[in-house]
Amino acid sequence: MLQILSIKGSINFLRHAVVISSLSALLVIGSIVSLATQGINWGLDFTGGTVVELEFSLPADLNELRAKLNSPEADGAVVQNFGASTDVLVRLPVREGVKSDTQVEAVLSVAKSIDSNVIQKRVEFVGPQVGKELSEQGGLAVLVALICILVYVSFRFEWRLALGSVAALAHDVTVTLGVFSVLQLEFDLTVLAGLLTVVGYSLNDTIVVYDRIRENFLKMRKGSPEDVVNTSITQTMSRTIITTATTLVVVIALFVKGGSMIHGFATALLMGIFVGTYSSIYVASFLAIKLGINREHMLPVEIEKEGADQESVMP
């Protein structure tokens, strides 16, 4: 006999589902418009260029350094602190007809005019062809990840739940990319790694909720699909809060103290964790309800044994 669960005490998460889902739809549309009009601020990992790391004897004045980097060789240079206030990272885009060594010499000359004791710690060069290949491979990595996830959830869940989980993943990736596009934050390989991490994190949260929904559809004889979903989300909420809170502690620490090199990675994770947590409820679960999920869809398919009809008519 199936256990009958009580729906008393469950939180009505879906009460605001229409409003929040509409807001999510606006965010997705806004992200797509921004990506189509403004595009993404690709980092040197994808566009190619030269990176020069300098160490000053005193805290560097970034505004002064930017103002003096006005030569044709250093045009378009991006200057930022790299960890300590005395460490500076200068990113130089590829200039047609200008060698990387010439750009480095121009930067070092300007830096020595500000601080004669400046030290050149590191120089890295990424060619435009390598950057193009990285951008293509990065986009392919995200696409392959989404396709593999689609295949996985298609086998694991009923198609209405599978479609909801894929929609939630697409929502999370699109909104996160939209934030980087609107704010024109630099998108480099660390951000791409953060984006792939967001895909895995969001899918994990959705699968936990979906497993409980599937179990409760089989156990709860009374109640509408909305009641089953609300009960399932309530039962998994403590796990979601603990997981999200512990993850945020680490990510916020990386965001605040991690330095400029992983700032984009931490930003992508912060956005992805926030968006991925609520999309499991107001995108994945709500879409499954709108697609008509019910208890009958969760029941195992009965397979008739060969010869069953003949046996049933025998005296």
Protein Blocks (a to p, Z undefined) as FASTA:
>chain_A
ZZdddfehiacfklmmmmmmmmmmmmmmmmmmmmmmnopaddfklnopaddddddfbdcd
fklmmmmmmcfklgoiacddehiakbccddddddehiafklmmmmmmmmmmmmomkbccf
bdcdddfklmmmmmmmmmmmmmmmmmmmmmmmmmmpcfklmmmmmmmmmmmmmmmmmmmm
mnopacdfklmmmmmmmmmmmmmmmmmmmmmmmmmmmmmmgdcfklmmmmmmmmmmmmmm
mmmmmmmmmmmmmmmmnojmlmmmmmmmmmmmmmmmmmmmmmmmmmmmmnopafklmpcc
ddddehklmmmmpZZ
